[in-house]
């Protein structure tokens, strides 16, 4: 009774905070469409915009420069990493009827509002007169401005955004046990990230002139010109104070969009797995799980430190993210300083080129989703990334041929984007192979430490890349009004925008030469299953293979979902005075029809594959029959040599694998016994 009373007092028992998703199964609408696409797209938009344009706001509007501009994003990386770790721990210890991740998404709303207000509204900014153009203003930040802006910067990137993004990322795994539904939600969620980034990189650049208010001058006479003026003597200079006011209005709108996005995601998602812990049936299981202790970080690091494949993957992620972030944070500066229109260098003109470049560059990224997995299945994930890195390096080198030629830079950008797709889509799958190999050889996985370091790299590289960019801007005396004559700036930005990612992919190529973990994959899986079987038998327990267990769990999940659907139907019939038996018959008929259609489709696909296989075999046999005796003998000898070569290679790999197992036998037995 006391426990029940305690639960009733929970704020999440309030109907105002209850999820609007009542279905037992995941549905495209409203859960998929609103909770996993529309809501997150709106919520992610703010970080996409800040990642792309906050630095321009700092340099062109606030007038930040010098060591502060360089060190702020770099030092903030420490807090970003700590913030992500903190949020992960809070989520692990969170337990409410609304779930463990959704309440933290709700909490991210006031944190996001506060951070954005600090960055753009609360921070006082003094403006001075532009020494070259007295009609305009420039930012003149005080020490108070620097301090409050630093607070807002860290409040966003180290607190508010992790509170949203970490929990948003966890929702897919907490939504349902049905693997098909999880795959559906994962697909929608990936589209969400692309949509938010697409709106920022493809649409906003064409309107960037509204946020960076510019006035055109004749650089010889200093005379103010019409906004449509063109020519080599025309310069566009940012007027800081009007731009500051434009950003204040824009941020208010962005706050509203962010709040709406978070609320839509909160109300139209549901953590069905977390809800299980509140049922009597799952209560005992939850208590058992809570008593399990994770492997200490020190022990995990010992395992990782001795694994060359693990180091290769961490080096890969470092280079991949650093190169990508150098490209992203410098793109707006590069386009502004290298591509004038009718001789005029400006934010508006640069934004036009930036948006066009992003739109064209998105094409190979989308194409890569289709071709990467078949390629990886054919030649392996590591080799796919290696060959992709070669292509990306070649693409980057093309950009150096004519960095002032937009067609050449676009070709470079597209080739690099195509080469980067294996790294983008299959690197985490390759990391999973490394963790499997650790488990097979050492007897334990290091998911916890590995994903913590992975998250720190992915989050921290934005600050590192921004710090590098700002150091370059400061060293080359960046000033939006002198872009036409600042050749040193252009040369430096060429190396940041084109060279940074190109050099990183060259490094990835050399790393992937030594990545050979996939040759152990089949042996790893067999060894893991053997170890699990031995542990179960040693405890007197029946061993159920992982594939069988997962299949049984899936079948049980489908049965539970069906029973929940019937209960939902019964409640709806009682509420609307409908005949339950008739409505159940309709539901059963609909279910049977869907199963029939699915079975027929599967049968047709199986028959098609069998026919294709048979036709291929017949074609091969016809070719063999048409051979002369000498050709046939040569063909058969070739097959025998190929078979012998493969058997020798497999034997060598098996011996190498067994040697690793034997070398780590004591360690493996220690961890398996825990």
Secondary structure as UniProt FT lines:
FT   HELIX           2..8
FT   HELIX           11..13
FT   HELIX           15..17
FT   HELIX           28..38
FT   HELIX           39..56
FT   HELIX           57..61
FT   HELIX           66..93
FT   TURN            97..98
FT   HELIX           102..117
FT   HELIX           118..122
FT   STRAND          127..129
FT   TURN            134..135
FT   STRAND          137..139
FT   HELIX           143..154
FT   HELIX           155..160
FT   HELIX           161..175
FT   HELIX           179..198
FT   HELIX           199..203
FT   HELIX           204..210
FT   STRAND          214..218
FT   TURN            219..221
FT   TURN            227..228
FT   TURN            232..233
FT   STRAND          234..238
FT   HELIX           240..267
FT   HELIX           272..276
FT   TURN            277..278
FT   HELIX           280..291
FT   HELIX           297..305
FT   HELIX           308..338
FT   TURN            342..343
FT   HELIX           347..379
FT   HELIX           381..399
FT   TURN            400..401
FT   TURN            403..404
FT   HELIX           406..442
FT   HELIX           447..475
FT   TURN            476..477
FT   HELIX           480..482
FT   TURN            483..485
FT   HELIX           487..494
FT   HELIX           495..499
FT   HELIX           500..512
FT   TURN            513..514
FT   HELIX           517..520
FT   HELIX           521..538
FT   TURN            539..540
FT   HELIX           546..576
FT   HELIX           580..625
FT   HELIX           629..663
FT   HELIX           665..672
//
